[in-house]
């Protein structure tokens, strides 16, 4: 069963949106000239940006395989899902267990426009899309509860999201509100752009995103680890994305390029 919210806010094609810039990085077609322009500017300064976007997707896929196939998770909440790509989270989770229920959340109207066609799940499970802002986690949870049972374990996925949400906009509160709502045995998966890999280059990326009207918030390893406070990190802990269970990768094409992105999966005990 696939469901989408009915409201269809206007797509703003006059300024770039992170979901559409990522779509351009990934070779997708659901973006606009303003998104491509920012993407090309970033690529000119940082040729590995497109590779980093691919690593975010690969990390999501490996984490989902781990949680669905090895940890028995049957409910997923993917916040900041972005424009759907194949295989997306529900494809992987429902391949392991067709009864899996998945809720996607994003605030870009173009994601909503494509959700009905692209987020088709199994008849045994459910795939639901809601239009909401991650900075309002209570609203996200309220809508997610229509599909997910929060008295049972839920895996929350925040892939390439938090580096677009500054602390002043509620990034710590987003994490704490979500984790507080989860039952024991639930999981948190997230990736985060590093600020302590190449600070000067990272600052240039921050400035370029800002010039395009997009806030980019890199964080140090210590700052990223703080998001997992009180949770039990799965091995190998908080690491560079390519180092997180590479044996779970499928059709990944690594070339050894440094990827300044942290990632981890943690369990609520």
Residue pairs with C-beta under 8 A, 6 or more apart in sequence:
1 121
1 123
1 125
1 126
1 127
2 116
2 119
2 120
2 121
2 126
2 127
2 128
3 126
3 127
3 128
3 129
3 147
4 112
4 115
4 116
4 119
4 128
4 129
5 112
5 129
5 130
5 131
5 143
7 112
7 131
8 109
8 112
8 113
9 109
9 112
9 131
10 109
11 108
11 109
11 110
11 113
12 109
13 32
13 34
14 34
15 34
15 212
15 213
16 34
16 35
16 37
16 38
16 212
16 213
16 214
17 35
17 108
17 110
17 214
18 82
18 160
18 164
18 214
19 80
19 82
19 83
19 106
19 108
19 110
19 111
20 30
20 31
20 32
20 35
20 83
20 108
20 110
21 31
21 35
21 38
21 39
21 42
21 214
22 53
22 56
22 82
22 83
22 160
23 29
23 30
23 31
23 35
23 82
23 83
23 85
24 31
24 35
24 36
24 39
25 39
25 49
25 50
25 52
25 53
25 54
26 50
26 53
26 54
26 57
26 85
28 83
28 85
30 83
30 110
30 114
31 39
31 83
34 212
37 212
38 208
38 209
38 212
38 214
39 49
39 50
41 208
41 212
42 49
42 205
42 208
42 209
43 49
43 50
45 201
45 204
45 205
45 208
46 201
46 204
46 205
48 257
48 258
48 259
49 205
51 255
51 257
51 259
52 193
52 259
52 260
52 261
53 160
55 241
55 242
55 259
55 261
56 159
56 160
56 191
56 241
56 261
57 85
57 159
58 241
58 249
58 252
59 159
59 191
59 241
59 244
59 261
59 263
60 78
60 89
60 157
60 159
60 189
60 191
61 87
61 89
61 92
61 248
61 249
61 250
62 244
62 245
62 246
62 248
62 249
63 157
63 189
63 244
63 245
63 263
63 265
64 76
64 89
64 92
64 93
64 155
64 157
65 92
65 96
65 248
65 250
66 234
66 245
66 248
66 265
67 73
67 76
67 93
67 155
67 187
67 189
67 265
68 74
68 76
68 92
68 93
68 95
68 96
68 97
68 100
69 96
71 187
72 97
73 93
73 100
73 153
73 154
73 155
73 187
74 97
74 99
74 100
74 101
74 152
74 153
75 100
75 101
75 102
75 148
75 149
75 152
75 153
75 154
75 155
76 89
76 90
76 93
76 100
76 101
76 102
76 103
76 154
76 155
76 156
76 157
77 102
77 103
77 105
77 140
77 144
77 148
77 154
77 155
77 156
77 157
77 178
78 89
78 102
78 103
78 104
78 105
78 157
78 159
79 105
79 106
79 134
79 140
79 156
79 157
79 158
79 161
79 178
80 105
80 106
80 134
80 158
80 159
80 160
80 161
80 164
81 88
81 89
81 104
81 105
81 106
81 111
81 129
82 106
82 108
82 111
82 159
82 160
83 108
83 110
83 111
83 114
84 111
84 114
84 115
84 118
84 119
87 95
88 118
88 119
89 102
89 104
89 157
90 100
90 102
90 104
90 119
90 121
90 125
90 127
93 100
93 102
94 100
94 102
94 121
94 122
94 124
94 125
94 127
97 125
98 122
98 123
98 124
98 125
99 122
99 124
99 125
100 122
100 125
101 125
101 126
101 127
101 128
101 147
101 148
102 121
102 125
102 126
102 127
102 128
103 128
103 129
103 130
103 143
103 144
103 147
103 148
104 111
104 115
104 119
104 127
104 128
104 129
104 130
105 129
105 130
105 132
105 134
105 140
105 143
105 144
106 112
106 129
106 131
106 132
107 131
107 132
107 133
107 134
109 131
111 129
111 131
112 129
112 131
115 129
116 129
119 127
119 129
120 127
121 127
126 147
128 146
128 147
130 140
130 143
130 144
132 139
132 140
132 143
133 139
133 140
134 140
134 158
134 161
134 165
134 174
135 165
135 169
135 170
135 174
137 170
137 173
137 174
137 177
137 178
138 177
140 178
141 150
141 177
141 178
141 181
144 150
148 154
150 181
150 182
150 183
151 183
152 183
153 182
153 183
153 184
153 185
153 186
153 187
154 182
154 183
154 186
154 187
155 186
155 187
155 188
155 189
156 178
156 179
156 182
156 186
156 187
156 188
156 189
157 189
157 190
158 188
158 189
158 190
158 191
159 189
159 190
159 191
160 191
160 193
160 261
161 190
162 171
162 174
162 190
162 192
162 217
162 219
162 227
163 192
163 193
163 216
163 217
163 218
163 219
164 214
164 215
164 216
164 217
165 171
165 174
165 215
165 217
166 215
166 217
167 217
169 215
171 217
171 227
172 226
172 227
175 188
175 227
178 188
179 186
179 188
179 230
179 231
179 268
182 188
182 268
183 268
184 268
184 269
185 267
185 268
186 267
186 268
187 265
187 266
187 267
187 268
188 227
188 228
188 231
188 265
188 266
188 268
189 263
189 264
189 265
190 227
190 263
190 264
191 241
191 261
191 262
191 263
192 218
192 219
192 224
192 227
192 261
192 262
192 263
193 202
193 216
193 217
193 218
193 219
193 260
193 261
193 262
194 202
194 218
194 219
194 220
194 221
194 224
194 260
194 261
194 262
195 202
195 218
195 219
195 220
195 223
196 220
196 221
197 258
197 260
198 260
202 218
202 260
205 216
205 218
206 216
206 217
206 218
209 215
209 216
210 216
218 260
219 262
221 238
221 262
224 238
224 262
224 264
225 238
228 238
228 264
228 266
230 268
231 266
231 267
231 268
231 269
232 266
232 267
232 268
232 269
233 264
233 265
233 266
234 264
234 265
234 266
234 267
236 243
236 244
236 245
237 264
238 262
238 263
238 264
239 262
239 263
239 264
240 259
240 260
240 261
240 262
240 263
241 259
241 261
241 262
241 263
242 254
242 259
244 263
244 264
244 265
246 252
246 254
